[in-house]
Amino acid sequence: MVYQEGQMESIRNILAGKRGLIVGIANEDSIAYGCASVLHQLGAECAVTYLNAKAEKYVRPLAEQLQAKLVLPLDVEQAGQLERVFAEIEKHWGGLDFIIHSIAYCPMEDLHGRVTDCSLAGFQQAMRVSCYSFIEMARLAEPLMKRGGSLITMSYYGADKVVENYNIMGPVKAALESVSRYLANELGPKRIRVHAVSPGPLKTRAASGIAHFDQLIEDAISRAPQNRLVEIEEVGMTCAFLISDAASGLTGQTIYVDGGHHIKA
């Protein structure tokens, strides 16, 4: 854990009273769970989703650690599920302060192939799950964020620069970052702030699907000015700041949390 108890104590409860939806927890190594854990420690109340019945047995114990009272199924490719999640949030909370969107998917044959060879079906599915779902969540969250709020999605350096073996997810994440800027512009008058957070490579189950991922990790460590990978808690602390009132003047940003990796040519 990067942050010691004394450091956490100094900002304890900065998110007290804030309620938010965390989408993308698969296990304890998920970026979404690391963020949720930090937000919970800082006073936020979290609603948690799980992909399907198979995933539920891994997610529910983590949701209990977060003291989450809303633990709901969500497969964004299944019609009506997303709407039901937001209906439950409105029923139980009446409003919403933040969303952490941390889901992405691409069929393996398209992820491991050249962008040139990507199938239409694979591209559409990657965009549907990884990008369009963020637009849908913004649309459903808008009427619930009566006092304003924060929408945060997870991107990666490969959205801006070519990263070997990241392949079609580079263009997909580039679209996601662009979407976050347009949402920030459209929702700004309602005091809804939108950001993409871009961590460096992290050893999550989702990332392990990238070919030669170990080499990607080694390259990131060698290139980063801090010569290390960031920890998930550091991503969570960045999200906590963006959700907090301290970040009220920020929106439409892509925030890199990567030990400085992105500044190296």
BELHUNOR-V259898 format. One record per residue. PSI is psi in whole degrees, -180 to 180 (999 if undefined). OMEGA is omega in radians with two decimals (none if undefined). NEAR is the number of other C-alpha atoms within 12 Angstrom. Layout:
((PSI OMEGA NEAR) (PSI OMEGA NEAR))
This chain:
((124 -3.10 16) (-41 -3.03 18) (124 3.13 19) (163 -3.08 12) (-41 -3.14 14) (-38 3.13 10) (-42 3.11 14) (-39 -3.10 23) (-33 -3.08 15) (-22 3.11 13) (16 -3.14 23) (138 3.06 21) (16 3.08 21) (-16 3.11 26) (14 -3.13 32) (133 3.12 22) (-9 -3.14 22) (138 -3.12 31) (135 -3.07 38) (164 -3.13 47) (129 3.10 52) (117 -3.12 52) (121 3.06 46) (8 3.10 45) (124 3.04 45) (-38 3.11 36) (-174 -3.04 28) (-13 3.11 26) (-1 -3.13 26) (142 3.03 35) (-41 -3.12 44) (-41 3.14 47) (-41 3.10 43) (-42 3.10 39) (-46 -3.11 46) (-40 -3.13 51) (-44 3.12 38) (-45 -3.12 41) (-40 3.10 46) (-44 3.13 39) (-27 -3.10 31) (11 2.96 33) (-3 -3.12 27) (151 3.02 34) (130 -3.01 34) (138 2.88 44) (142 -2.99 46) (143 3.05 45) (159 3.03 47) (150 -2.98 37) (-48 -3.06 30) (-176 -3.09 23) (-36 3.13 16) (-40 -3.12 13) (-26 -3.03 22) (-39 -3.09 25) (-23 3.08 20) (-34 -3.04 22) (-38 -3.03 34) (-44 3.09 31) (-34 3.10 21) (-38 3.09 32) (-36 3.10 35) (-39 3.09 22) (-31 3.12 21) (-3 -3.07 32) (36 -3.14 22) (125 3.12 28) (-20 3.08 23) (113 3.11 29) (109 -2.89 33) (147 3.08 34) (141 3.09 34) (111 2.92 34) (110 -3.01 29) (-13 3.09 35) (-8 3.13 25) (120 -3.07 16) (131 3.04 13) (-18 -3.07 16) (-42 -3.13 23) (-42 3.11 32) (-38 3.13 25) (-37 3.09 21) (-47 -3.11 34) (-30 3.06 39) (-39 3.10 22) (-39 3.10 26) (-44 3.13 35) (-39 -3.14 26) (-43 -3.04 14) (-35 -3.06 17) (-31 -3.10 24) (-8 -3.14 19) (-180 -3.06 28) (141 -3.12 41) (-28 -3.11 43) (160 3.02 47) (135 2.92 53) (113 -3.14 48) (109 -3.05 44) (55 3.12 45) (145 3.08 41) (150 3.10 42) (144 2.98 34) (136 3.07 36) (140 -3.01 27) (-39 -3.10 26) (-30 3.10 22) (-36 3.12 29) (-37 -3.09 34) (-4 -3.14 26) (175 3.08 23) (152 3.02 21) (-38 3.12 23) (-34 -3.04 14) (3 -3.08 16) (134 3.12 25) (155 3.09 21) (-43 -3.12 17) (-42 3.14 15) (-42 3.12 26) (-44 -3.13 33) (-41 3.14 23) (-41 3.11 27) (-43 3.12 35) (-39 -3.11 32) (-50 -3.06 28) (-45 -2.94 35) (-26 -3.02 41) (-57 -3.05 38) (-31 3.13 31) (-29 3.09 36) (-39 3.06 41) (-45 3.14 35) (-43 -3.13 28) (-38 3.10 42) (-43 -3.13 40) (-42 -3.13 22) (-30 -3.14 27) (-29 -3.03 39) (-51 -3.12 34) (-16 -3.14 24) (-16 -3.12 32) (66 -3.04 34) (-28 -3.14 20) (15 -3.01 23) (-179 -3.13 29) (-171 -3.09 41) (133 3.05 49) (124 -3.08 50) (130 3.06 50) (164 -3.09 51) (126 3.13 47) (-161 3.12 43) (153 -3.13 37) (-31 3.13 36) (-9 3.04 31) (-27 -3.04 31) (-34 -3.13 25) (154 3.10 20) (124 3.09 20) (123 -3.11 27) (132 3.06 26) (-2 3.05 26) (-29 2.93 34) (-130 -2.98 33) (-20 3.13 40) (-19 3.05 45) (-57 3.07 33) (-36 3.14 33) (-45 3.12 37) (-32 3.06 42) (-42 3.08 29) (-41 3.14 30) (-43 3.12 44) (-39 3.10 38) (-42 3.09 28) (-42 -3.11 34) (-35 3.11 40) (-43 3.14 28) (-39 3.06 23) (-41 3.12 36) (-41 -3.14 33) (-45 -3.06 21) (-34 -3.06 21) (-7 -3.14 30) (-43 3.13 27) (-21 3.11 17) (12 3.12 21) (30 3.02 29) (118 -3.08 41) (142 -3.06 41) (132 3.14 50) (153 2.88 44) (129 3.05 45) (131 -3.04 43) (90 3.09 39) (158 2.93 41) (180 3.14 42) (134 3.12 41) (149 -3.08 35) (77 3.09 25) (166 3.13 28) (-39 -3.13 22) (-42 -3.11 27) (-26 -3.10 30) (-14 3.10 23) (-14 3.12 24) (132 -3.13 33) (141 3.10 23) (41 -3.08 17) (-35 3.13 24) (-38 3.10 19) (-37 3.09 17) (-41 3.10 27) (-48 -3.13 29) (-43 3.14 20) (-40 -3.13 23) (-42 3.14 31) (-42 -3.09 25) (-31 -3.08 18) (-29 -3.05 22) (133 3.09 25) (-32 3.13 19) (-5 3.12 19) (44 3.12 19) (165 2.94 22) (149 3.01 30) (163 3.07 32) (155 -3.07 28) (-34 3.13 34) (-31 3.10 33) (-36 3.04 33) (-42 3.12 43) (-40 3.13 38) (-36 3.07 36) (-44 3.10 34) (-39 3.12 49) (-43 3.10 42) (-46 -3.10 30) (-31 3.12 39) (-30 -3.06 44) (163 3.11 34) (-17 3.12 25) (-22 -3.11 15) (24 -3.05 24) (-23 -3.12 19) (6 -3.09 19) (135 2.96 27) (158 3.08 31) (18 -3.07 32) (152 2.83 31) (113 -3.05 34) (117 3.13 31) (127 3.05 31) (79 -2.96 34) (23 -3.13 34) (18 3.13 28) (6 -3.10 25) (-40 -3.00 32) (-14 -3.10 30) (-10 -3.08 18) (133 3.13 18) (999 none 11))
